[in-house]
């Protein structure tokens, strides 16, 4: 008999099915669907059920992102579980189209899911480093591939927890920059090995910005940090937090000398061949000219270089004296 898969939204008549499914998840060692965590009739969001030949095989929830306290902006895919006997049916693919459509129609600008940093096999898949069988689900696979690792964020459910998760986001509005303020740690990483103790230590020593700034889409690259009030030449713009450590050559850390790097929160300060700040004192960005409101704060990455100049990438700063290439430490990420 051919296998038939059906996806539909939860209805009240499905309550008994849900309870039987919940019991089976406990047997399989999953506690994410406890009554305290998941009641589909109280949930403000979308609960999808995947049936395999009329048997409930998987559940997935899409809800407003209450953890980050921006419930009108971002939605989170969570409470996803596939019963063991159906683990190879690509359940996530089969529900992802409806989840994206629901989030977009509801008016969310960002949709994401999170995954334990220690679940390496799943993270390899989510970071698209290994191909997945997708026969007949090519369009769904393309939607799945549009979820990208946020290499500046780590998720945790509360400040008391040391359980960290990677964030995989799909932008529903390409012009919107989602910068959550709660239950997210800003930490530059490459989706590989995370030192939890270091992450939590850096979070306790944040960067201190001495003037009002904001994040906006940059004409130079990605997200930029913009000035909201006038800064005079010579004033300290930011005192960097974090910790000085022996150079590790890992992505995301700022070189500070021959053998030292600064492990701090991302600054979102882009490169420019005509910078307006420099790292003049230990762990301080200092203005080297007057900076006006709405002006992007930029630094010349080449001033952070090691002995050997390395071409990082093409330069798009478009300044009058643009060198067209960015030189510096290949591991430097702002």
Backbone as numpy.savetxt, mean C-alpha at the origin, in Angstrom:
# Nx Ny Nz CAx CAy CAz Cx Cy Cz
-19.78 -34.91 -15.06 -20.62 -33.71 -15.06 -19.74 -32.45 -15.06
-20.09 -31.49 -15.88 -19.34 -30.24 -15.94 -19.51 -29.47 -14.63
-18.42 -28.82 -14.23 -18.47 -28.00 -13.01 -19.07 -26.64 -13.34
-20.06 -26.24 -12.57 -20.73 -24.96 -12.78 -20.49 -24.07 -11.57
-19.96 -22.89 -11.82 -19.71 -21.93 -10.75 -20.72 -20.79 -10.85
-21.24 -20.39 -9.70 -22.20 -19.30 -9.64 -21.82 -18.34 -8.52
-21.85 -17.05 -8.81 -21.56 -16.03 -7.80 -22.80 -15.17 -7.63
-23.19 -14.96 -6.37 -24.31 -14.06 -6.10 -24.16 -13.43 -4.72
-24.92 -12.37 -4.49 -24.90 -11.68 -3.21 -25.64 -12.50 -2.14
-25.23 -12.31 -0.91 -25.88 -12.97 0.22 -27.32 -12.48 0.37
-28.21 -13.41 0.68 -29.60 -13.09 1.00 -29.95 -13.75 2.33
-31.00 -13.28 2.99 -31.36 -13.81 4.31 -31.61 -15.32 4.28
-32.09 -15.81 3.16 -32.38 -17.24 3.05 -31.09 -18.09 3.09
-29.94 -17.42 2.99 -28.66 -18.13 2.98 -28.08 -18.31 4.39
-28.82 -17.87 5.41 -28.25 -17.87 6.76 -27.77 -19.25 7.21
-28.56 -20.26 7.00 -28.18 -21.60 7.42 -26.92 -22.07 6.68
-26.85 -21.75 5.38 -25.66 -22.09 4.60 -24.42 -21.42 5.19
-24.57 -20.15 5.57 -23.46 -19.40 6.14 -22.98 -20.04 7.44
-23.91 -20.44 8.28 -23.53 -21.03 9.57 -22.81 -22.36 9.38
-23.26 -23.17 8.44 -22.58 -24.44 8.15 -21.18 -24.17 7.60
-21.09 -23.16 6.74 -19.79 -22.78 6.17 -18.86 -22.30 7.27
-19.39 -21.49 8.17 -18.59 -20.95 9.27 -17.99 -22.07 10.12
-18.81 -23.08 10.44 -18.34 -24.22 11.24 -17.20 -24.95 10.52
-17.32 -25.09 9.20 -16.30 -25.79 8.45 -14.99 -25.00 8.43
-15.08 -23.66 8.39 -13.86 -22.85 8.41 -13.12 -23.03 9.73
-13.87 -23.19 10.83 -13.23 -23.41 12.13 -12.47 -24.74 12.12
-13.11 -25.76 11.53 -12.48 -27.08 11.44 -11.19 -26.97 10.63
-11.19 -26.09 9.62 -10.02 -25.93 8.75 -9.00 -24.94 9.30
-9.26 -24.42 10.51 -8.27 -23.58 11.18 -8.34 -22.11 10.89
-9.46 -21.62 10.37 -9.62 -20.20 10.06 -10.59 -19.58 11.07
-10.16 -18.51 11.74 -11.03 -17.86 12.72 -11.51 -16.48 12.27
-11.38 -16.18 10.98 -11.75 -14.84 10.50 -13.25 -14.68 10.29
-14.01 -15.77 10.43 -15.46 -15.69 10.22 -16.24 -15.96 11.50
-15.67 -15.60 12.64 -16.42 -15.73 13.89 -17.64 -14.81 13.84
-18.62 -15.08 14.68 -19.84 -14.25 14.70 -19.49 -12.81 15.03
-18.51 -12.62 15.92 -18.11 -11.26 16.31 -17.51 -10.50 15.13
-16.81 -11.20 14.27 -16.15 -10.55 13.14 -17.02 -10.48 11.90
-17.95 -11.41 11.78 -18.70 -11.48 10.51 -20.15 -11.86 10.75
-21.04 -10.90 10.52 -22.48 -11.13 10.50 -23.01 -10.46 9.24
-23.32 -11.23 8.21 -23.69 -10.64 6.91 -24.92 -9.74 6.96
-25.77 -9.92 7.99 -26.97 -9.10 8.06 -26.73 -7.77 8.76
-25.59 -7.63 9.40 -25.23 -6.36 10.03 -24.14 -5.63 9.25
-23.58 -6.31 8.30 -22.47 -5.76 7.53 -22.93 -4.65 6.58
-22.20 -3.55 6.58 -22.46 -2.47 5.61 -21.49 -2.64 4.46
-21.90 -3.45 3.52 -21.02 -3.75 2.39 -21.61 -4.85 1.54
-20.74 -5.54 0.86 -21.14 -6.58 -0.08 -20.59 -7.92 0.39
-21.47 -8.91 0.55 -21.04 -10.28 0.84 -21.36 -11.14 -0.37
-20.32 -11.73 -0.95 -20.51 -12.58 -2.13 -20.33 -14.04 -1.76
-21.16 -14.88 -2.37 -21.10 -16.32 -2.17 -20.77 -16.97 -3.50
-19.79 -17.87 -3.49 -19.42 -18.62 -4.68 -19.88 -20.07 -4.50
-20.70 -20.53 -5.43 -21.21 -21.90 -5.39 -20.54 -22.73 -6.47
-20.20 -23.94 -6.12 -19.67 -24.92 -7.06 -20.67 -26.06 -7.15
-21.34 -26.17 -8.29 -22.41 -27.18 -8.45 -23.38 -27.13 -7.27
-23.82 -25.89 -6.95 -24.82 -25.64 -5.90 -24.31 -25.83 -4.48
-23.01 -26.09 -4.29 -22.44 -26.20 -2.95 -21.63 -24.95 -2.66
-21.86 -24.35 -1.47 -21.15 -23.13 -1.12 -19.66 -23.43 -0.94
-18.85 -22.80 -1.79 -17.42 -23.09 -1.81 -16.58 -21.98 -1.20
-17.07 -20.73 -1.29 -16.25 -19.61 -0.85 -17.11 -18.41 -0.49
-16.58 -17.60 0.42 -17.22 -16.35 0.82 -16.18 -15.24 0.75
-16.60 -14.07 0.33 -15.72 -12.91 0.36 -16.55 -11.67 0.62
-15.99 -10.75 1.40 -16.68 -9.53 1.80 -15.96 -8.32 1.24
-16.73 -7.32 0.85 -16.18 -6.04 0.43 -16.90 -4.98 1.26
-16.15 -4.25 2.08 -16.77 -3.30 3.01 -16.00 -2.00 3.06
-16.66 -0.94 3.55 -15.99 0.34 3.74 -14.82 0.17 4.69
-13.76 0.91 4.46 -12.52 0.74 5.22 -12.60 1.44 6.57
-13.30 0.80 7.51 -13.46 1.41 8.84 -12.15 1.39 9.62
-11.26 0.45 9.32 -9.98 0.41 10.03 -9.17 1.68 9.81
-9.24 2.23 8.60 -8.46 3.43 8.29 -9.27 4.71 8.47
-10.53 4.55 8.88 -11.41 5.68 9.17 -11.60 6.62 7.98
-11.67 6.04 6.79 -12.04 6.82 5.61 -13.07 6.03 4.81
-14.21 5.82 5.49 -15.24 4.91 4.99 -15.91 5.36 3.69
-15.78 6.62 3.33 -16.38 7.09 2.08 -15.37 7.09 0.94
-14.12 6.80 1.26 -13.04 6.90 0.27 -12.55 5.53 -0.19
-12.31 4.63 0.78 -11.68 3.35 0.46 -12.54 2.18 0.92
-12.48 1.09 0.17 -13.15 -0.15 0.54 -12.12 -1.27 0.61
-12.41 -2.24 1.47 -11.47 -3.34 1.70 -12.12 -4.68 1.39
-11.41 -5.52 0.66 -11.83 -6.90 0.43 -11.28 -7.73 1.58
-12.15 -8.45 2.27 -11.71 -9.19 3.44 -12.62 -10.40 3.69
-12.40 -11.08 4.81 -13.19 -12.26 5.20 -13.25 -13.29 4.08
-12.17 -13.38 3.33 -12.15 -14.31 2.19 -11.73 -15.69 2.67
-12.56 -16.68 2.38 -12.18 -18.05 2.71 -12.73 -18.99 1.64
-11.90 -19.94 1.26 -12.28 -20.99 0.31 -12.19 -22.32 1.05
-13.25 -23.11 1.03 -13.18 -24.41 1.67 -12.11 -25.26 1.00
-11.48 -26.11 1.80 -10.30 -26.83 1.36 -10.53 -27.62 0.06
-11.66 -28.22 -0.08 -11.90 -29.06 -1.26 -12.03 -28.25 -2.54
-12.16 -26.91 -2.40 -12.32 -26.06 -3.58 -11.14 -25.10 -3.77
-10.01 -25.39 -3.12 -8.89 -24.45 -3.12 -8.32 -24.16 -4.51
-8.56 -25.00 -5.47 -7.96 -24.80 -6.80 -8.98 -24.31 -7.84
-10.04 -23.65 -7.37 -11.08 -23.22 -8.32 -10.98 -21.74 -8.68
-9.87 -21.07 -8.26 -9.70 -19.63 -8.55 -10.88 -18.82 -8.04
-11.26 -19.07 -6.79 -12.45 -18.43 -6.21 -12.32 -16.91 -6.22
-11.14 -16.41 -5.87 -10.95 -14.95 -5.83 -11.20 -14.31 -7.18
-10.70 -14.94 -8.24 -10.92 -14.42 -9.60 -12.41 -14.34 -9.91
-13.15 -15.34 -9.49 -14.56 -15.45 -9.86 -15.43 -14.38 -9.20
-14.93 -13.77 -8.12 -15.72 -12.75 -7.42 -15.20 -11.34 -7.62
-13.99 -11.20 -8.16 -13.33 -9.90 -8.15 -14.01 -8.87 -9.04
-14.60 -9.31 -10.15 -15.26 -8.35 -11.03 -16.43 -7.66 -10.32
-17.26 -8.44 -9.62 -18.41 -7.87 -8.93 -17.97 -6.97 -7.78
-16.86 -7.32 -7.13 -16.37 -6.48 -6.04 -15.90 -5.12 -6.55
-15.18 -5.12 -7.65 -14.71 -3.86 -8.23 -15.90 -3.03 -8.71
-16.86 -3.66 -9.36 -18.04 -2.93 -9.84 -18.82 -2.33 -8.68
-18.99 -3.11 -7.60 -19.72 -2.60 -6.43 -19.00 -1.41 -5.82
-17.68 -1.52 -5.65 -16.91 -0.43 -5.04 -16.96 0.83 -5.90
-16.88 0.65 -7.21 -16.92 1.81 -8.11 -18.30 2.46 -8.09
-19.36 1.65 -8.16 -20.72 2.18 -8.17 -21.09 2.83 -6.84
-20.48 2.35 -5.74 -20.75 2.92 -4.43 -20.03 4.25 -4.24
-19.06 4.54 -5.09 -18.38 5.82 -5.05 -17.02 5.81 -4.39
-16.48 4.62 -4.12 -15.15 4.55 -3.51 -14.08 4.90 -4.55
-12.98 5.45 -4.07 -11.89 5.84 -4.95 -10.73 4.85 -4.91
-10.76 3.98 -3.91 -9.68 3.01 -3.75 -10.26 1.71 -3.21
-9.72 0.58 -3.71 -10.14 -0.74 -3.24 -8.88 -1.53 -2.94
-8.87 -2.22 -1.80 -7.64 -2.92 -1.42 -7.94 -4.17 -0.62
-6.93 -5.03 -0.56 -6.94 -6.11 0.41 -5.58 -6.15 1.08
-5.48 -6.87 2.18 -4.21 -6.98 2.91 -3.86 -8.45 3.09
-2.59 -8.71 3.32 -2.15 -10.09 3.54 -0.95 -10.11 4.47
-0.96 -11.07 5.37 0.10 -11.28 6.35 1.47 -11.26 5.67
2.40 -10.46 6.19 3.73 -10.35 5.58 4.49 -11.68 5.62
4.08 -12.59 6.50 4.78 -13.86 6.64 4.25 -14.95 5.71
3.14 -14.69 5.03 2.59 -15.69 4.10 3.23 -15.48 2.73
4.45 -15.98 2.60 5.28 -15.66 1.45 4.72 -16.18 0.14
4.14 -17.37 0.15 3.63 -17.95 -1.10 2.51 -17.08 -1.67
1.58 -16.68 -0.82 0.49 -15.82 -1.27 1.02 -14.46 -1.74
1.98 -13.93 -1.01 2.51 -12.61 -1.41 3.25 -12.66 -2.74
3.90 -13.76 -3.03 4.53 -13.93 -4.35 3.46 -13.87 -5.44
2.32 -14.50 -5.19 1.22 -14.47 -6.16 0.63 -13.07 -6.28
0.38 -12.43 -5.14 -0.24 -11.10 -5.15 0.68 -10.06 -5.77
1.98 -10.31 -5.72 2.93 -9.37 -6.32 3.25 -9.74 -7.77
2.47 -10.71 -8.29 2.51 -11.09 -9.70 3.88 -11.60 -10.13
4.56 -12.30 -9.22 5.86 -12.88 -9.54 5.75 -14.34 -9.95
4.55 -14.87 -9.92 4.32 -16.25 -10.35 3.00 -16.31 -11.10
2.98 -17.01 -12.21 1.78 -17.12 -13.01 0.76 -18.03 -12.33
-0.51 -17.70 -12.56 -1.61 -18.48 -11.98 -2.46 -19.04 -13.11
-2.86 -20.29 -12.99 -3.78 -20.86 -13.98 -5.08 -20.10 -13.99
-5.57 -19.75 -15.17 -6.75 -18.88 -15.25 -7.63 -19.24 -16.45
-7.68 -20.46 -16.84 -8.44 -20.87 -18.02 -9.87 -20.35 -17.96
-10.24 -19.59 -18.98 -11.59 -19.05 -19.05 -11.83 -17.83 -18.19
-10.80 -17.36 -17.48 -10.96 -16.21 -16.57 -9.95 -15.11 -16.91
-9.67 -14.95 -18.19 -8.64 -14.00 -18.61 -8.99 -12.56 -18.21
-10.24 -12.16 -18.38 -10.63 -10.79 -18.03 -10.53 -10.57 -16.53
-10.95 -11.57 -15.75 -10.86 -11.46 -14.29 -9.39 -11.40 -13.85
-8.54 -12.13 -14.56 -7.11 -12.12 -14.23 -6.53 -10.72 -14.45
-6.96 -10.04 -15.49 -6.46 -8.69 -15.76 -6.90 -7.74 -14.65
-8.12 -7.92 -14.14 -8.58 -7.09 -13.01 -7.70 -7.36 -11.80
-7.46 -8.65 -11.54 -6.61 -9.05 -10.41 -5.22 -8.42 -10.51
-4.65 -8.39 -11.72 -3.31 -7.82 -11.92 -3.28 -6.32 -11.69
-4.44 -5.66 -11.74 -4.48 -4.21 -11.54 -4.36 -3.83 -10.06
-4.40 -4.82 -9.17 -4.13 -4.57 -7.76 -2.61 -4.59 -7.56
-2.06 -3.49 -7.07 -0.61 -3.35 -6.94 -0.19 -3.23 -5.48
0.98 -3.77 -5.19 1.57 -3.65 -3.86 1.83 -2.17 -3.55
1.37 -1.71 -2.40 1.73 -0.37 -1.93 3.05 -0.49 -1.18
4.13 -0.06 -1.82 5.45 -0.25 -1.21 5.82 0.88 -0.27
4.81 1.66 0.15 5.03 2.70 1.16 4.17 2.48 2.40
3.37 1.39 2.41 2.42 1.17 3.49 2.51 -0.24 4.05
2.21 -0.36 5.35 1.97 -1.63 6.00 0.73 -1.47 6.87
-0.14 -2.46 6.86 -1.40 -2.39 7.60 -1.28 -3.14 8.92
-1.91 -2.59 9.96 -2.08 -3.34 11.21 -3.41 -2.93 11.83
-4.05 -3.86 12.52 -5.42 -3.63 12.97 -5.50 -2.67 14.16
-4.42 -2.53 14.92 -4.42 -1.59 16.04 -2.98 -1.26 16.41
-2.82 -0.17 17.17 -1.48 0.26 17.59 -0.86 -0.70 18.60
-1.69 -1.55 19.21 -1.18 -2.50 20.18 -0.66 -3.77 19.52
-0.92 -3.90 18.23 -0.58 -5.14 17.53 0.76 -5.03 16.81
1.48 -6.14 16.76 2.70 -6.19 15.94 2.49 -7.09 14.72
1.22 -7.38 14.42 0.85 -8.19 13.26 0.72 -7.27 12.05
1.67 -7.37 11.11 1.71 -6.47 9.97 1.28 -7.19 8.69
0.67 -6.42 7.79 0.20 -6.97 6.53 0.57 -6.05 5.38
0.88 -6.66 4.23 1.07 -5.88 3.02 -0.28 -5.38 2.52
-0.24 -4.28 1.77 -1.46 -3.68 1.21 -1.40 -3.78 -0.31
-2.48 -4.31 -0.90 -2.58 -4.43 -2.35 -3.79 -3.59 -2.80
-3.53 -2.56 -3.60 -4.55 -1.57 -3.91 -4.84 -1.48 -5.40
-6.12 -1.27 -5.70 -6.54 -0.90 -7.05 -7.11 0.51 -6.99
-6.56 1.39 -7.81 -7.09 2.75 -7.88 -8.36 2.75 -8.72
-9.45 3.19 -8.13 -10.70 3.33 -8.87 -10.82 4.72 -9.49
-10.04 5.64 -8.96 -9.92 6.99 -9.51 -8.42 7.25 -9.69
-7.96 7.25 -10.91 -6.53 7.36 -11.19 -5.93 8.68 -10.74
-6.76 9.69 -10.54 -6.25 11.00 -10.13 -6.26 11.18 -8.62
-6.68 10.14 -7.90 -6.79 10.24 -6.45 -5.63 9.52 -5.78
-5.07 10.14 -4.73 -3.98 9.55 -3.97 -4.51 9.16 -2.60
-4.58 7.86 -2.34 -5.09 7.39 -1.05 -3.96 7.37 -0.04
-4.06 8.21 0.99 -3.04 8.32 2.03 -3.72 8.16 3.38
-4.03 6.93 3.78 -4.75 6.69 5.03 -3.97 7.14 6.25
-4.70 7.59 7.28 -4.05 8.15 8.46 -4.15 7.25 9.69
-4.95 6.20 9.63 -5.10 5.34 10.80 -4.82 3.88 10.44
-4.19 3.18 11.37 -3.89 1.74 11.24 -3.05 1.40 10.01
-2.30 2.37 9.54 -1.32 2.15 8.49 0.01 2.72 8.94
1.08 2.02 8.66 2.42 2.49 8.95 3.09 2.84 7.62
3.61 4.06 7.53 4.33 4.46 6.33 5.77 3.97 6.46
6.11 3.05 5.56 7.43 2.42 5.61 7.77 1.93 4.22
8.89 2.39 3.67 9.30 1.99 2.32 9.81 0.55 2.34
9.30 -0.27 1.44 9.71 -1.68 1.39 9.53 -2.21 -0.03
10.01 -3.42 -0.27 9.89 -4.01 -1.60 9.02 -5.26 -1.59
8.23 -5.45 -0.51 7.35 -6.61 -0.45 8.05 -7.90 -0.11
9.27 -7.80 0.37 10.02 -9.00 0.73 10.14 -9.08 2.26
11.33 -9.36 2.76 11.51 -9.55 4.20 11.33 -8.24 4.96
10.47 -8.27 5.98 10.20 -7.11 6.81 10.69 -7.38 8.23
11.48 -6.46 8.75 11.92 -6.54 10.14 10.89 -5.80 10.99
10.00 -6.55 11.64 8.88 -5.96 12.39 9.39 -5.05 13.50
10.41 -5.47 14.21 10.95 -4.66 15.31 11.45 -3.32 14.79
12.11 -3.33 13.64 12.61 -2.09 13.04 11.46 -1.19 12.61
10.44 -1.78 11.99 9.29 -0.99 11.53 8.63 -0.27 12.71
8.40 -0.98 13.79 7.74 -0.39 14.95 8.63 0.65 15.63
9.96 0.44 15.59 10.89 1.41 16.15 10.86 2.71 15.35
10.85 2.59 14.03 10.82 3.77 13.17 9.52 4.55 13.35
8.42 3.81 13.52 7.12 4.48 13.69 7.12 5.35 14.94
7.88 4.95 15.96 7.93 5.72 17.20 8.83 6.95 17.07
9.54 7.06 15.95 10.42 8.20 15.71 10.08 8.82 14.36
8.90 9.44 14.25 8.43 9.95 12.95 9.20 11.18 12.49
9.12 11.45 11.20 9.64 12.71 10.66 8.79 13.87 11.20
9.44 14.97 11.52 8.73 16.16 12.03 8.83 17.28 11.00
7.68 17.64 10.43 7.64 18.72 9.45 7.31 20.02 10.17
8.14 21.04 9.98 8.01 22.27 10.75 7.12 23.30 10.06
6.62 22.96 8.89 5.68 23.82 8.17 4.54 22.95 7.65
3.43 23.57 7.34 2.28 22.84 6.82 2.60 22.36 5.40
2.42 21.08 5.17 2.63 20.52 3.83 1.47 19.58 3.52
1.35 19.21 2.27 0.30 18.28 1.86 0.82 17.40 0.73
0.12 16.30 0.49 0.47 15.39 -0.59 -0.42 15.66 -1.80
0.19 15.68 -2.96 -0.56 15.85 -4.20 0.12 15.04 -5.30
-0.59 14.88 -6.39 0.01 14.25 -7.55 1.08 15.18 -8.10
2.26 14.62 -8.34 3.40 15.43 -8.77 3.58 15.35 -10.27
3.97 16.47 -10.87 4.29 16.48 -12.31 5.66 15.84 -12.55
6.42 15.64 -11.47 7.74 15.02 -11.60 7.63 13.51 -11.51
6.98 13.03 -10.43 6.86 11.59 -10.24 5.85 11.28 -9.15
4.85 10.48 -9.47 3.95 9.93 -8.47 3.39 10.94 -7.49
3.60 10.65 -6.20 3.15 11.52 -5.12 4.27 12.49 -4.78
3.92 13.74 -4.55 4.89 14.73 -4.10 4.42 15.40 -2.83
5.35 16.04 -2.14 5.00 16.82 -0.94 5.05 18.30 -1.31
3.98 19.01 -1.02 3.85 20.40 -1.42 3.74 21.31 -0.20
4.32 22.48 -0.35 4.31 23.48 0.71 2.95 24.17 0.78
2.45 24.43 1.98 1.17 25.14 2.15 1.36 26.52 2.75
2.57 26.85 3.15 2.87 28.18 3.68 4.30 28.55 3.29
4.58 29.83 3.27 5.90 30.27 2.82 7.00 29.81 3.76
8.11 29.32 3.16 9.28 28.90 3.91 10.46 29.76 3.43
11.17 30.34 4.37 12.28 31.22 4.03 13.58 30.43 3.86
14.42 30.94 2.99 15.74 30.37 2.77 16.46 30.20 4.11
17.01 28.99 4.35 17.77 28.73 5.57 16.96 28.11 6.69
15.63 28.09 6.56 14.80 27.51 7.62 14.79 25.98 7.52
14.72 25.34 8.69 14.64 23.89 8.74 13.22 23.48 8.35
13.12 22.71 7.30 11.81 22.29 6.78 11.34 21.03 7.47
12.25 20.10 7.69 11.88 18.82 8.30 13.05 18.26 9.10
12.73 17.74 10.29 13.70 16.97 11.07 13.33 15.50 10.90
14.22 14.77 10.25 13.92 13.38 9.95 14.02 12.52 11.19
13.09 11.59 11.31 13.10 10.66 12.43 13.89 9.41 12.07
13.43 8.28 12.57 14.08 7.02 12.24 15.39 6.82 12.98
16.16 5.89 12.48 17.40 5.51 13.16 18.55 5.43 12.16
19.72 5.85 12.58 20.93 5.69 11.77 21.46 4.28 11.99
21.85 3.63 10.91 22.29 2.24 11.01 23.36 1.97 9.96
24.04 0.86 10.14 25.03 0.44 9.16 24.33 0.14 7.84
24.96 0.51 6.75 24.34 0.38 5.44 24.01 -1.07 5.12
22.77 -1.29 4.69 22.31 -2.65 4.40 22.09 -2.87 2.91
22.03 -1.75 2.13 21.78 -1.81 0.69 20.39 -2.37 0.38
19.48 -2.26 1.35 18.10 -2.65 1.08 17.34 -1.46 0.53
16.36 -1.76 -0.31 15.54 -0.70 -0.90 14.79 0.05 0.19
14.68 1.39 0.03 13.85 2.16 0.93 14.58 2.96 1.98
15.91 2.85 2.06 16.65 3.56 3.08 17.51 4.65 2.47
17.70 5.75 3.20 18.39 6.92 2.69 19.88 6.87 3.03
20.75 6.87 2.04 22.19 6.86 2.32 22.61 8.16 3.00
23.44 8.05 4.04 23.89 9.22 4.79 25.41 9.34 4.82
26.09 8.46 4.14 27.55 8.48 4.13 28.08 7.17 3.58
29.38 6.99 3.72 30.01 5.81 3.15 29.42 4.50 3.68
29.19 4.45 4.99 28.77 3.18 5.59 27.49 3.31 6.41
26.78 4.43 6.26 25.61 4.69 7.11 24.39 5.01 6.26
23.23 4.60 6.76 21.98 4.96 6.11 20.97 5.34 7.18
19.98 6.13 6.78 18.91 6.54 7.68 17.67 5.73 7.35
17.18 5.00 8.30 15.96 4.22 8.13 14.82 5.01 8.77
14.04 5.68 7.92 12.98 6.56 8.42 11.72 6.38 7.59
10.67 7.07 8.01 9.43 7.05 7.24 9.66 7.68 5.87
8.92 7.25 4.84 9.03 7.91 3.53 8.70 9.40 3.64
9.45 10.23 2.94 9.23 11.67 2.99 8.34 12.16 1.85
8.25 11.39 0.77 7.54 11.78 -0.45 8.12 13.07 -1.04
9.43 13.25 -0.86 10.14 14.39 -1.46 10.81 13.89 -2.73
10.38 14.41 -3.86 10.91 13.99 -5.15 12.24 14.65 -5.48
12.90 14.08 -6.48 14.15 14.66 -7.00 13.85 15.83 -7.94
14.76 16.81 -7.92 14.77 17.86 -8.93 16.21 18.31 -9.14
16.54 18.62 -10.37 17.87 19.17 -10.66 17.97 20.63 -10.21
16.83 21.22 -9.83 16.79 22.56 -9.25 16.08 22.46 -7.90
16.73 21.86 -6.91 16.08 21.59 -5.62 15.83 22.86 -4.82
14.92 22.77 -3.85 14.71 23.89 -2.94 15.03 23.52 -1.49
15.41 22.24 -1.24 15.91 21.86 0.08 17.15 20.98 -0.09
17.97 20.95 0.94 19.13 20.07 0.97 19.25 19.43 2.34
19.89 18.28 2.38 20.18 17.62 3.64 21.49 18.21 4.14
21.38 19.39 4.82 22.58 20.15 5.19 23.11 19.76 6.56
22.22 19.46 7.47 22.62 19.05 8.80 22.16 17.62 8.99
22.73 16.94 9.97 22.37 15.55 10.19 20.87 15.42 10.42
20.22 14.68 9.54 18.79 14.35 9.65 17.88 15.57 9.52
18.32 16.63 8.79 17.45 17.79 8.62 17.42 18.24 7.16
16.21 18.49 6.65 16.04 19.13 5.36 15.99 20.63 5.61
16.85 21.38 4.94 16.93 22.83 5.13 16.65 23.52 3.79
15.84 24.57 3.81 15.52 25.31 2.58 16.76 26.02 2.08
17.02 25.93 0.77 18.17 26.64 0.18 17.70 27.81 -0.67
16.39 28.07 -0.63 15.83 29.28 -1.22 14.42 29.44 -0.67
13.80 30.57 -0.90 12.43 30.76 -0.44 11.51 29.78 -1.19
10.59 29.18 -0.45 9.63 28.23 -1.04 8.23 28.80 -0.84
7.49 28.94 -1.92 6.18 29.55 -1.88 5.08 28.48 -1.71
3.92 28.88 -1.18 2.79 27.95 -1.09 2.45 27.34 -2.45
2.07 26.08 -2.45 1.73 25.30 -3.64 2.97 24.81 -4.41
4.16 25.18 -3.94 5.39 24.74 -4.60 5.78 23.36 -4.06
6.23 22.47 -4.96 6.64 21.14 -4.53 8.01 21.20 -3.87
8.15 20.51 -2.76 9.43 20.43 -2.05 10.26 19.33 -2.72
11.48 19.69 -3.14 12.32 18.74 -3.88 13.76 18.79 -3.38
14.45 17.68 -3.57 15.86 17.58 -3.21 16.62 16.97 -4.39
17.88 17.27 -4.49 18.70 16.68 -5.55 19.27 15.37 -5.04
18.80 14.26 -5.60 19.25 12.94 -5.13 20.76 12.76 -5.30
21.36 13.47 -6.25 22.79 13.27 -6.49 23.63 13.73 -5.31
23.06 14.61 -4.47 23.77 15.04 -3.27 23.78 13.97 -2.19
23.04 12.89 -2.45 23.00 11.79 -1.49 23.77 10.59 -2.02
24.52 10.81 -3.08 25.17 9.70 -3.77 26.34 9.13 -2.96
26.74 7.92 -3.36 27.97 7.35 -2.84 29.11 7.79 -3.76
30.28 7.21 -3.60 31.44 7.62 -4.41 31.19 7.44 -5.90
30.60 6.28 -6.26 30.37 6.00 -7.67 29.00 6.47 -8.09
28.97 7.33 -9.10 27.69 7.80 -9.59 26.96 6.68 -10.34
25.72 6.50 -10.02 24.89 5.50 -10.69 23.68 6.20 -11.28
23.33 5.86 -12.50 22.14 6.44 -13.10 20.93 5.68 -12.57
20.07 6.39 -11.82 18.88 5.76 -11.27 17.78 5.63 -12.32
17.54 6.72 -13.02 16.46 6.73 -14.02 16.53 8.04 -14.80
15.62 8.18 -15.75 15.49 9.45 -16.44 14.92 10.48 -15.48
15.25 11.74 -15.69 14.74 12.82 -14.85 13.60 13.53 -15.59
12.52 13.79 -14.87 11.36 14.47 -15.47 11.05 15.77 -14.74
12.06 16.36 -14.08 11.79 17.57 -13.30 11.50 18.79 -14.18
12.00 18.76 -15.43 11.74 19.81 -16.41 12.26 21.18 -15.97
13.24 21.19 -15.06 13.83 22.46 -14.66 14.74 22.97 -15.79
15.09 24.22 -15.74 15.88 24.84 -16.82 17.22 24.13 -17.01
17.81 23.68 -15.91 19.12 23.02 -15.98 19.01 21.52 -15.75
17.93 20.94 -16.18 17.71 19.50 -15.96 18.82 18.69 -16.63
19.35 17.71 -15.87 20.44 16.89 -16.39 19.91 15.69 -17.19
18.60 15.51 -17.19 17.92 14.44 -17.92 18.10 13.05 -17.32
19.01 12.92 -16.40 19.22 11.65 -15.70 19.38 11.92 -14.21
18.89 10.97 -13.41 19.04 11.09 -11.95 20.19 10.20 -11.53
21.17 10.81 -10.87 22.30 10.05 -10.35 22.13 9.86 -8.85
22.67 8.77 -8.34 22.63 8.59 -6.90 22.73 7.15 -6.50
22.38 6.87 -5.25 22.40 5.52 -4.72 21.23 4.72 -5.29
21.50 3.57 -5.86 20.44 2.80 -6.52 19.37 2.32 -5.56
19.66 2.34 -4.23 18.69 1.88 -3.26 17.91 3.02 -2.64
18.19 4.27 -3.06 17.53 5.41 -2.43 16.09 5.52 -2.90
15.20 5.55 -1.94 13.78 5.81 -2.20 13.33 6.89 -1.21
12.69 7.95 -1.69 12.26 9.01 -0.79 10.97 8.66 -0.10
